[in-house]
Amino acid sequence: MLKKEILRNKRDFDRLFKKGKSAGGKYLVLFFVRNGFEYNRRAFLASKKVGNSVQRNRARRLIRESFRVVEGGLKPGFDILFIARNTMTETRAKQKDIEKNMKQLLTKSGLLL
């Protein structure tokens, strides 16, 4: 993951929330919007509702790994944000569950090739 491919600026997040589209699943919420570049930028969030710091970090690791597996089949030119739901820690979801949910969301939103 290159530095240019990571969302960090507040204005990028604001644009994602205001102009972007969203899709929700059992474990994840997806926000996406076109970015005008030839590559995708991404971010992974887990709020305090997900659990303590250990659980939040685990949730982000699972999302990052699932995205690493899936990202080869994505259309270029989007800002993508994945937000962990608290069901991820409550049901002790495995990486394959997260990956399956991620593929469903990306397919539903039309981002997979």
N, CA, C and O atoms as CSV, one atom per row, in Angstrom:
chain,resi,resn,atom,element,x,y,z
A,1,MET,N,N,0.846,-1.172,0.000
A,1,MET,CA,C,0.000,0.000,0.000
A,1,MET,C,C,0.894,1.239,0.000
A,1,MET,O,O,1.684,1.444,0.921
A,2,LEU,N,N,0.763,2.048,-1.025
A,2,LEU,CA,C,1.546,3.261,-1.137
A,2,LEU,C,C,0.899,4.390,-0.344
A,2,LEU,O,O,-0.304,4.371,-0.087
A,3,LYS,N,N,1.711,5.375,0.040
A,3,LYS,CA,C,1.177,6.482,0.831
A,3,LYS,C,C,0.111,7.265,0.083
A,3,LYS,O,O,-0.844,7.745,0.694
A,4,LYS,N,N,0.257,7.401,-1.225
A,4,LYS,CA,C,-0.730,8.163,-1.994
A,4,LYS,C,C,-2.079,7.453,-2.051
A,4,LYS,O,O,-3.088,8.072,-2.391
A,5,GLU,N,N,-2.108,6.170,-1.725
A,5,GLU,CA,C,-3.335,5.379,-1.793
A,5,GLU,C,C,-4.105,5.348,-0.476
A,5,GLU,O,O,-5.090,4.620,-0.353
A,6,ILE,N,N,-3.668,6.128,0.505
A,6,ILE,CA,C,-4.318,6.139,1.815
A,6,ILE,C,C,-5.022,7.478,2.015
A,6,ILE,O,O,-4.428,8.535,1.805
A,7,LEU,N,N,-6.282,7.429,2.417
A,7,LEU,CA,C,-7.035,8.653,2.714
A,7,LEU,C,C,-6.645,9.164,4.087
A,7,LEU,O,O,-6.660,8.412,5.062
A,8,ARG,N,N,-6.294,10.452,4.169
A,8,ARG,CA,C,-5.916,11.018,5.455
A,8,ARG,C,C,-6.538,12.382,5.729
A,8,ARG,O,O,-6.772,12.734,6.885
A,9,ASN,N,N,-6.808,13.149,4.681
A,9,ASN,CA,C,-7.260,14.525,4.862
A,9,ASN,C,C,-8.733,14.608,5.239
A,9,ASN,O,O,-9.563,13.842,4.749
A,10,LYS,N,N,-9.035,15.548,6.114
A,10,LYS,CA,C,-10.416,15.747,6.564
A,10,LYS,C,C,-11.336,16.087,5.398
A,10,LYS,O,O,-12.472,15.616,5.345
A,11,ARG,N,N,-10.852,16.901,4.465
A,11,ARG,CA,C,-11.715,17.289,3.343
A,11,ARG,C,C,-12.060,16.093,2.463
A,11,ARG,O,O,-13.142,16.052,1.876
A,12,ASP,N,N,-11.148,15.112,2.361
A,12,ASP,CA,C,-11.457,13.894,1.595
A,12,ASP,C,C,-12.556,13.090,2.280
A,12,ASP,O,O,-13.459,12.571,1.623
A,13,PHE,N,N,-12.473,12.992,3.599
A,13,PHE,CA,C,-13.509,12.282,4.352
A,13,PHE,C,C,-14.841,13.024,4.276
A,13,PHE,O,O,-15.894,12.402,4.133
A,14,ASP,N,N,-14.795,14.347,4.372
A,14,ASP,CA,C,-16.015,15.147,4.267
A,14,ASP,C,C,-16.683,14.948,2.901
A,14,ASP,O,O,-17.903,14.814,2.811
A,15,ARG,N,N,-15.869,14.931,1.845
A,15,ARG,CA,C,-16.394,14.719,0.496
A,15,ARG,C,C,-16.999,13.328,0.370
A,15,ARG,O,O,-18.032,13.152,-0.276
A,16,LEU,N,N,-16.356,12.343,0.987
A,16,LEU,CA,C,-16.879,10.973,0.969
A,16,LEU,C,C,-18.256,10.903,1.611
A,16,LEU,O,O,-19.173,10.287,1.069
A,17,PHE,N,N,-18.394,11.538,2.771
A,17,PHE,CA,C,-19.662,11.473,3.496
A,17,PHE,C,C,-20.751,12.306,2.833
A,17,PHE,O,O,-21.920,11.920,2.865
A,18,LYS,N,N,-20.391,13.454,2.227
A,18,LYS,CA,C,-21.401,14.337,1.641
A,18,LYS,C,C,-21.815,13.908,0.236
A,18,LYS,O,O,-23.005,13.884,-0.079
A,19,LYS,N,N,-20.840,13.571,-0.610
A,19,LYS,CA,C,-21.145,13.292,-2.014
A,19,LYS,C,C,-21.084,11.819,-2.363
A,19,LYS,O,O,-21.521,11.419,-3.442
A,20,GLY,N,N,-20.548,11.007,-1.464
A,20,GLY,CA,C,-20.379,9.600,-1.767
A,20,GLY,C,C,-21.637,8.784,-1.578
A,20,GLY,O,O,-22.624,9.242,-1.002
A,21,LYS,N,N,-21.578,7.563,-2.078
A,21,LYS,CA,C,-22.666,6.608,-1.897
A,21,LYS,C,C,-22.230,5.596,-0.854
A,21,LYS,O,O,-21.041,5.450,-0.570
A,22,SER,N,N,-23.212,4.895,-0.282
A,22,SER,CA,C,-22.877,3.932,0.759
A,22,SER,C,C,-23.635,2.638,0.564
A,22,SER,O,O,-24.662,2.581,-0.113
A,23,ALA,N,N,-23.093,1.599,1.179
A,23,ALA,CA,C,-23.741,0.288,1.191
A,23,ALA,C,C,-23.395,-0.347,2.533
A,23,ALA,O,O,-22.272,-0.218,3.018
A,24,GLY,N,N,-24.359,-1.026,3.122
A,24,GLY,CA,C,-24.147,-1.632,4.426
A,24,GLY,C,C,-24.299,-3.130,4.380
A,24,GLY,O,O,-25.115,-3.666,3.631
A,25,GLY,N,N,-23.503,-3.799,5.190
A,25,GLY,CA,C,-23.569,-5.244,5.298
A,25,GLY,C,C,-23.589,-5.659,6.760
A,25,GLY,O,O,-23.738,-4.821,7.649
A,26,LYS,N,N,-23.438,-6.947,7.005
A,26,LYS,CA,C,-23.490,-7.461,8.362
A,26,LYS,C,C,-22.317,-6.974,9.203
A,26,LYS,O,O,-22.493,-6.637,10.374
A,27,TYR,N,N,-21.123,-6.935,8.619
A,27,TYR,CA,C,-19.923,-6.578,9.375
A,27,TYR,C,C,-19.325,-5.233,8.993
A,27,TYR,O,O,-18.562,-4.658,9.770
A,28,LEU,N,N,-19.659,-4.715,7.803
A,28,LEU,CA,C,-19.004,-3.514,7.287
A,28,LEU,C,C,-20.007,-2.526,6.708
A,28,LEU,O,O,-21.112,-2.893,6.309
A,29,VAL,N,N,-19.594,-1.270,6.673
A,29,VAL,CA,C,-20.292,-0.226,5.929
A,29,VAL,C,C,-19.277,0.314,4.924
A,29,VAL,O,O,-18.127,0.578,5.273
A,30,LEU,N,N,-19.708,0.475,3.680
A,30,LEU,CA,C,-18.838,0.942,2.607
A,30,LEU,C,C,-19.301,2.309,2.141
A,30,LEU,O,O,-20.483,2.501,1.854
A,31,PHE,N,N,-18.381,3.262,2.064
A,31,PHE,CA,C,-18.616,4.563,1.443
A,31,PHE,C,C,-17.656,4.675,0.271
A,31,PHE,O,O,-16.492,4.290,0.380
A,32,PHE,N,N,-18.139,5.206,-0.860
A,32,PHE,CA,C,-17.260,5.357,-2.015
A,32,PHE,C,C,-17.697,6.548,-2.858
A,32,PHE,O,O,-18.872,6.915,-2.895
A,33,VAL,N,N,-16.708,7.141,-3.537
A,33,VAL,CA,C,-16.952,8.269,-4.437
A,33,VAL,C,C,-15.802,8.322,-5.439
A,33,VAL,O,O,-14.678,7.939,-5.116
A,34,ARG,N,N,-16.078,8.791,-6.644
A,34,ARG,CA,C,-15.009,8.946,-7.648
A,34,ARG,C,C,-14.001,9.983,-7.166
A,34,ARG,O,O,-14.365,10.977,-6.539
A,35,ASN,N,N,-12.705,9.731,-7.473
A,35,ASN,CA,C,-11.683,10.657,-6.985
A,35,ASN,C,C,-10.924,11.384,-8.088
A,35,ASN,O,O,-10.161,12.301,-7.785
A,36,GLY,N,N,-11.101,11.013,-9.355
A,36,GLY,CA,C,-10.426,11.714,-10.441
A,36,GLY,C,C,-8.996,11.278,-10.668
A,36,GLY,O,O,-8.314,11.852,-11.517
A,37,PHE,N,N,-8.518,10.286,-9.940
A,37,PHE,CA,C,-7.173,9.752,-10.136
A,37,PHE,C,C,-7.268,8.423,-10.877
A,37,PHE,O,O,-8.362,7.908,-11.110
A,38,GLU,N,N,-6.127,7.881,-11.242
A,38,GLU,CA,C,-6.100,6.594,-11.928
A,38,GLU,C,C,-5.910,5.440,-10.952
A,38,GLU,O,O,-5.693,4.302,-11.370
A,39,TYR,N,N,-5.990,5.721,-9.673
A,39,TYR,CA,C,-5.821,4.700,-8.650
A,39,TYR,C,C,-6.858,4.907,-7.554
A,39,TYR,O,O,-7.455,5.978,-7.436
A,40,ASN,N,N,-7.059,3.872,-6.762
A,40,ASN,CA,C,-7.994,3.949,-5.640
A,40,ASN,C,C,-7.276,4.428,-4.392
A,40,ASN,O,O,-6.106,4.118,-4.165
A,41,ARG,N,N,-8.004,5.192,-3.588
A,41,ARG,CA,C,-7.510,5.549,-2.259
A,41,ARG,C,C,-8.448,4.917,-1.249
A,41,ARG,O,O,-9.644,4.787,-1.512
A,42,ARG,N,N,-7.919,4.521,-0.089
A,42,ARG,CA,C,-8.733,3.773,0.863
A,42,ARG,C,C,-8.461,4.198,2.294
A,42,ARG,O,O,-7.438,4.803,2.613
A,43,ALA,N,N,-9.424,3.855,3.144
A,43,ALA,CA,C,-9.287,4.054,4.585
A,43,ALA,C,C,-10.135,3.001,5.281
A,43,ALA,O,O,-11.144,2.541,4.747
A,44,PHE,N,N,-9.706,2.629,6.484
A,44,PHE,CA,C,-10.395,1.618,7.276
A,44,PHE,C,C,-10.602,2.179,8.671
A,44,PHE,O,O,-9.641,2.585,9.324
A,45,LEU,N,N,-11.855,2.206,9.139
A,45,LEU,CA,C,-12.173,2.789,10.438
A,45,LEU,C,C,-12.878,1.795,11.338
A,45,LEU,O,O,-13.608,0.918,10.875
A,46,ALA,N,N,-12.648,1.948,12.628
A,46,ALA,CA,C,-13.383,1.200,13.643
A,46,ALA,C,C,-13.599,2.163,14.811
A,46,ALA,O,O,-12.637,2.593,15.446
A,47,SER,N,N,-14.852,2.500,15.094
A,47,SER,CA,C,-15.149,3.466,16.148
A,47,SER,C,C,-15.091,2.797,17.515
A,47,SER,O,O,-14.891,1.587,17.621
A,48,LYS,N,N,-15.264,3.590,18.541
A,48,LYS,CA,C,-15.232,3.055,19.903
A,48,LYS,C,C,-16.417,2.150,20.196
A,48,LYS,O,O,-16.399,1.407,21.178
A,49,LYS,N,N,-17.441,2.201,19.366
A,49,LYS,CA,C,-18.579,1.295,19.528
A,49,LYS,C,C,-18.183,-0.149,19.255
A,49,LYS,O,O,-18.845,-1.075,19.724
A,50,VAL,N,N,-17.105,-0.345,18.497
A,50,VAL,CA,C,-16.645,-1.688,18.146
A,50,VAL,C,C,-16.057,-2.395,19.363
A,50,VAL,O,O,-16.161,-3.617,19.475
A,51,GLY,N,N,-15.451,-1.656,20.264
A,51,GLY,CA,C,-14.887,-2.275,21.459
A,51,GLY,C,C,-13.665,-1.522,21.937
A,51,GLY,O,O,-13.445,-0.365,21.577
A,52,ASN,N,N,-12.870,-2.199,22.756
A,52,ASN,CA,C,-11.656,-1.565,23.269
A,52,ASN,C,C,-10.583,-1.509,22.174
A,52,ASN,O,O,-10.821,-1.954,21.052
A,53,SER,N,N,-9.430,-0.974,22.492
A,53,SER,CA,C,-8.405,-0.742,21.474
A,53,SER,C,C,-7.929,-2.038,20.822
A,53,SER,O,O,-7.630,-2.057,19.628
A,54,VAL,N,N,-7.859,-3.102,21.584
A,54,VAL,CA,C,-7.434,-4.391,21.031
A,54,VAL,C,C,-8.447,-4.867,19.982
A,54,VAL,O,O,-8.055,-5.326,18.909
A,55,GLN,N,N,-9.725,-4.763,20.284
A,55,GLN,CA,C,-10.765,-5.198,19.351
A,55,GLN,C,C,-10.821,-4.304,18.118
A,55,GLN,O,O,-11.017,-4.795,17.006
A,56,ARG,N,N,-10.651,-2.990,18.304
A,56,ARG,CA,C,-10.660,-2.071,17.167
A,56,ARG,C,C,-9.480,-2.337,16.234
A,56,ARG,O,O,-9.639,-2.348,15.013
A,57,ASN,N,N,-8.305,-2.549,16.808
A,57,ASN,CA,C,-7.130,-2.838,15.985
A,57,ASN,C,C,-7.287,-4.155,15.244
A,57,ASN,O,O,-6.886,-4.258,14.085
A,58,ARG,N,N,-7.857,-5.157,15.884
A,58,ARG,CA,C,-8.099,-6.443,15.236
A,58,ARG,C,C,-9.082,-6.268,14.083
A,58,ARG,O,O,-8.894,-6.839,13.008
A,59,ALA,N,N,-10.117,-5.488,14.305
A,59,ALA,CA,C,-11.110,-5.238,13.256
A,59,ALA,C,C,-10.451,-4.568,12.047
A,59,ALA,O,O,-10.694,-4.968,10.909
A,60,ARG,N,N,-9.623,-3.558,12.288
A,60,ARG,CA,C,-8.934,-2.885,11.181
A,60,ARG,C,C,-7.982,-3.829,10.458
A,60,ARG,O,O,-7.882,-3.787,9.232
A,61,ARG,N,N,-7.282,-4.679,11.202
A,61,ARG,CA,C,-6.380,-5.655,10.569
A,61,ARG,C,C,-7.153,-6.612,9.679
A,61,ARG,O,O,-6.723,-6.909,8.564
A,62,LEU,N,N,-8.297,-7.102,10.164
A,62,LEU,CA,C,-9.118,-8.010,9.363
A,62,LEU,C,C,-9.619,-7.331,8.090
A,62,LEU,O,O,-9.626,-7.936,7.018
A,63,ILE,N,N,-10.033,-6.082,8.213
A,63,ILE,CA,C,-10.530,-5.352,7.039
A,63,ILE,C,C,-9.388,-5.130,6.042
A,63,ILE,O,O,-9.568,-5.325,4.840
A,64,ARG,N,N,-8.222,-4.725,6.533
A,64,ARG,CA,C,-7.075,-4.490,5.642
A,64,ARG,C,C,-6.683,-5.761,4.890
A,64,ARG,O,O,-6.433,-5.721,3.686
A,65,GLU,N,N,-6.630,-6.886,5.599
A,65,GLU,CA,C,-6.249,-8.143,4.967
A,65,GLU,C,C,-7.296,-8.576,3.943
A,65,GLU,O,O,-6.939,-9.049,2.864
A,66,SER,N,N,-8.560,-8.424,4.260
A,66,SER,CA,C,-9.622,-8.766,3.314
A,66,SER,C,C,-9.528,-7.889,2.071
A,66,SER,O,O,-9.714,-8.369,0.953
A,67,PHE,N,N,-9.240,-6.608,2.266
A,67,PHE,CA,C,-9.117,-5.704,1.132
A,67,PHE,C,C,-7.910,-6.069,0.271
A,67,PHE,O,O,-7.977,-5.987,-0.955
A,68,ARG,N,N,-6.828,-6.466,0.893
A,68,ARG,CA,C,-5.625,-6.858,0.155
A,68,ARG,C,C,-5.938,-8.015,-0.800
A,68,ARG,O,O,-5.433,-8.052,-1.922
A,69,VAL,N,N,-6.766,-8.950,-0.351
A,69,VAL,CA,C,-7.143,-10.102,-1.168
A,69,VAL,C,C,-8.049,-9.676,-2.328
A,69,VAL,O,O,-7.935,-10.207,-3.433
A,70,VAL,N,N,-8.939,-8.727,-2.077
A,70,VAL,CA,C,-9.974,-8.343,-3.043
A,70,VAL,C,C,-9.524,-7.244,-4.001
A,70,VAL,O,O,-10.068,-7.153,-5.101
A,71,GLU,N,N,-8.563,-6.412,-3.633
A,71,GLU,CA,C,-8.286,-5.177,-4.359
A,71,GLU,C,C,-7.846,-5.361,-5.813
A,71,GLU,O,O,-7.941,-4.412,-6.591
A,72,GLY,N,N,-7.377,-6.528,-6.202
A,72,GLY,CA,C,-6.957,-6.742,-7.579
A,72,GLY,C,C,-8.098,-6.643,-8.577
A,72,GLY,O,O,-7.868,-6.334,-9.746
A,73,GLY,N,N,-9.317,-6.896,-8.141
A,73,GLY,CA,C,-10.458,-6.879,-9.045
A,73,GLY,C,C,-11.288,-5.610,-8.993
A,73,GLY,O,O,-12.421,-5.602,-9.476
A,74,LEU,N,N,-10.756,-4.532,-8.417
A,74,LEU,CA,C,-11.517,-3.289,-8.278
A,74,LEU,C,C,-11.339,-2.372,-9.479
A,74,LEU,O,O,-10.286,-2.360,-10.116
A,75,LYS,N,N,-12.383,-1.606,-9.779
A,75,LYS,CA,C,-12.280,-0.563,-10.788
A,75,LYS,C,C,-11.424,0.562,-10.218
A,75,LYS,O,O,-11.547,0.878,-9.035
A,76,PRO,N,N,-10.558,1.176,-11.028
A,76,PRO,CA,C,-9.715,2.276,-10.527
A,76,PRO,C,C,-10.465,3.599,-10.487
A,76,PRO,O,O,-11.464,3.785,-11.182
A,77,GLY,N,N,-9.963,4.521,-9.656
A,77,GLY,CA,C,-10.485,5.879,-9.634
A,77,GLY,C,C,-11.517,6.175,-8.576
A,77,GLY,O,O,-12.380,7.028,-8.780
A,78,PHE,N,N,-11.451,5.481,-7.432
A,78,PHE,CA,C,-12.424,5.700,-6.366
A,78,PHE,C,C,-11.737,5.928,-5.023
A,78,PHE,O,O,-10.655,5.401,-4.767
A,79,ASP,N,N,-12.389,6.728,-4.165
A,79,ASP,CA,C,-12.042,6.804,-2.752
A,79,ASP,C,C,-12.970,5.834,-2.044
A,79,ASP,O,O,-14.187,5.894,-2.216
A,80,ILE,N,N,-12.396,4.938,-1.245
A,80,ILE,CA,C,-13.167,3.879,-0.610
A,80,ILE,C,C,-12.918,3.917,0.893
A,80,ILE,O,O,-11.774,3.993,1.341
A,81,LEU,N,N,-13.991,3.863,1.658
A,81,LEU,CA,C,-13.906,3.847,3.116
A,81,LEU,C,C,-14.709,2.665,3.638
A,81,LEU,O,O,-15.889,2.510,3.321
A,82,PHE,N,N,-14.052,1.831,4.446
A,82,PHE,CA,C,-14.726,0.729,5.116
A,82,PHE,C,C,-14.797,1.044,6.600
A,82,PHE,O,O,-13.790,1.389,7.218
A,83,ILE,N,N,-15.993,0.925,7.169
A,83,ILE,CA,C,-16.188,1.158,8.600
A,83,ILE,C,C,-16.657,-0.140,9.225
A,83,ILE,O,O,-17.608,-0.760,8.750
A,84,ALA,N,N,-15.984,-0.551,10.297
A,84,ALA,CA,C,-16.331,-1.791,10.992
A,84,ALA,C,C,-17.595,-1.585,11.822
A,84,ALA,O,O,-17.777,-0.539,12.446
A,85,ARG,N,N,-18.460,-2.590,11.822
A,85,ARG,CA,C,-19.636,-2.574,12.692
A,85,ARG,C,C,-19.319,-3.364,13.956
A,85,ARG,O,O,-18.416,-4.200,13.966
A,86,ASN,N,N,-20.073,-3.092,15.028
A,86,ASN,CA,C,-19.796,-3.789,16.278
A,86,ASN,C,C,-20.157,-5.270,16.213
A,86,ASN,O,O,-19.746,-6.038,17.083
A,87,THR,N,N,-20.913,-5.684,15.205
A,87,THR,CA,C,-21.207,-7.116,15.053
A,87,THR,C,C,-19.945,-7.908,14.736
A,87,THR,O,O,-19.896,-9.120,14.950
A,88,MET,N,N,-18.928,-7.225,14.225
A,88,MET,CA,C,-17.665,-7.893,13.909
A,88,MET,C,C,-17.024,-8.466,15.167
A,88,MET,O,O,-16.504,-9.582,15.143
A,89,THR,N,N,-17.054,-7.722,16.256
A,89,THR,CA,C,-16.446,-8.211,17.498
A,89,THR,C,C,-17.429,-9.037,18.319
A,89,THR,O,O,-17.027,-9.966,19.020
A,90,GLU,N,N,-18.712,-8.704,18.236
A,90,GLU,CA,C,-19.711,-9.452,19.009
A,90,GLU,C,C,-19.801,-10.905,18.560
A,90,GLU,O,O,-19.953,-11.807,19.384
A,91,THR,N,N,-19.706,-11.130,17.244
A,91,THR,CA,C,-19.821,-12.498,16.726
A,91,THR,C,C,-18.452,-13.140,16.514
A,91,THR,O,O,-18.361,-14.278,16.052
A,92,ARG,N,N,-17.382,-12.407,16.853
A,92,ARG,CA,C,-16.019,-12.893,16.681
A,92,ARG,C,C,-15.798,-13.390,15.261
A,92,ARG,O,O,-15.396,-14.531,15.033
A,93,ALA,N,N,-16.074,-12.496,14.307
A,93,ALA,CA,C,-16.007,-12.821,12.883
A,93,ALA,C,C,-14.590,-13.186,12.465
A,93,ALA,O,O,-13.614,-12.612,12.949
A,94,LYS,N,N,-14.498,-14.132,11.576
A,94,LYS,CA,C,-13.225,-14.559,11.012
A,94,LYS,C,C,-12.929,-13.751,9.748
A,94,LYS,O,O,-13.804,-13.066,9.218
A,95,GLN,N,N,-11.704,-13.841,9.282
A,95,GLN,CA,C,-11.274,-13.083,8.113
A,95,GLN,C,C,-12.069,-13.474,6.874
A,95,GLN,O,O,-12.378,-12.610,6.054
A,96,LYS,N,N,-12.404,-14.736,6.716
A,96,LYS,CA,C,-13.183,-15.183,5.555
A,96,LYS,C,C,-14.590,-14.579,5.560
A,96,LYS,O,O,-15.137,-14.267,4.503
A,97,ASP,N,N,-15.175,-14.414,6.757
A,97,ASP,CA,C,-16.491,-13.782,6.865
A,97,ASP,C,C,-16.426,-12.322,6.412
A,97,ASP,O,O,-17.298,-11.845,5.687
A,98,ILE,N,N,-15.387,-11.630,6.850
A,98,ILE,CA,C,-15.203,-10.219,6.486
A,98,ILE,C,C,-14.970,-10.101,4.986
A,98,ILE,O,O,-15.526,-9.218,4.334
A,99,GLU,N,N,-14.153,-10.984,4.445
A,99,GLU,CA,C,-13.854,-10.970,3.017
A,99,GLU,C,C,-15.121,-11.210,2.193
A,99,GLU,O,O,-15.343,-10.539,1.186
A,100,LYS,N,N,-15.937,-12.152,2.614
A,100,LYS,CA,C,-17.192,-12.453,1.919
A,100,LYS,C,C,-18.123,-11.241,1.950
A,100,LYS,O,O,-18.715,-10.883,0.932
A,101,ASN,N,N,-18.252,-10.609,3.125
A,101,ASN,CA,C,-19.094,-9.420,3.266
A,101,ASN,C,C,-18.571,-8.277,2.411
A,101,ASN,O,O,-19.352,-7.539,1.811
A,102,MET,N,N,-17.247,-8.125,2.354
A,102,MET,CA,C,-16.631,-7.068,1.556
A,102,MET,C,C,-16.916,-7.284,0.068
A,102,MET,O,O,-17.249,-6.334,-0.641
A,103,LYS,N,N,-16.790,-8.513,-0.403
A,103,LYS,CA,C,-17.073,-8.803,-1.811
A,103,LYS,C,C,-18.532,-8.517,-2.142
A,103,LYS,O,O,-18.833,-8.001,-3.219
A,104,GLN,N,N,-19.442,-8.848,-1.223
A,104,GLN,CA,C,-20.860,-8.569,-1.441
A,104,GLN,C,C,-21.106,-7.074,-1.582
A,104,GLN,O,O,-21.826,-6.639,-2.481
A,105,LEU,N,N,-20.503,-6.283,-0.688
A,105,LEU,CA,C,-20.692,-4.831,-0.728
A,105,LEU,C,C,-20.105,-4.235,-2.013
A,105,LEU,O,O,-20.731,-3.387,-2.649
A,106,LEU,N,N,-18.915,-4.676,-2.385
A,106,LEU,CA,C,-18.273,-4.135,-3.584
A,106,LEU,C,C,-19.040,-4.524,-4.846
A,106,LEU,O,O,-19.117,-3.741,-5.793
A,107,THR,N,N,-19.603,-5.721,-4.863
A,107,THR,CA,C,-20.411,-6.152,-5.996
A,107,THR,C,C,-21.707,-5.357,-6.070
A,107,THR,O,O,-22.115,-4.916,-7.144
A,108,LYS,N,N,-22.355,-5.178,-4.910
A,108,LYS,CA,C,-23.606,-4.421,-4.850
A,108,LYS,C,C,-23.402,-2.972,-5.304
A,108,LYS,O,O,-24.281,-2.382,-5.930
A,109,SER,N,N,-22.248,-2.412,-4.985
A,109,SER,CA,C,-21.983,-1.021,-5.349
A,109,SER,C,C,-21.398,-0.873,-6.747
A,109,SER,O,O,-21.242,0.249,-7.230
A,110,GLY,N,N,-21.073,-1.980,-7.405
A,110,GLY,CA,C,-20.560,-1.933,-8.770
A,110,GLY,C,C,-19.091,-1.593,-8.887
A,110,GLY,O,O,-18.647,-1.132,-9.939
A,111,LEU,N,N,-18.328,-1.809,-7.832
A,111,LEU,CA,C,-16.900,-1.478,-7.865
A,111,LEU,C,C,-16.021,-2.641,-8.298
A,111,LEU,O,O,-14.867,-2.436,-8.672
A,112,LEU,N,N,-16.549,-3.856,-8.252
A,112,LEU,CA,C,-15.769,-5.013,-8.704
A,112,LEU,C,C,-15.885,-5.149,-10.217
A,112,LEU,O,O,-16.946,-4.908,-10.792
A,113,LEU,N,N,-14.793,-5.535,-10.849
A,113,LEU,CA,C,-14.799,-5.729,-12.310
A,113,LEU,C,C,-15.560,-6.981,-12.689
A,113,LEU,O,O,-15.669,-7.304,-13.872
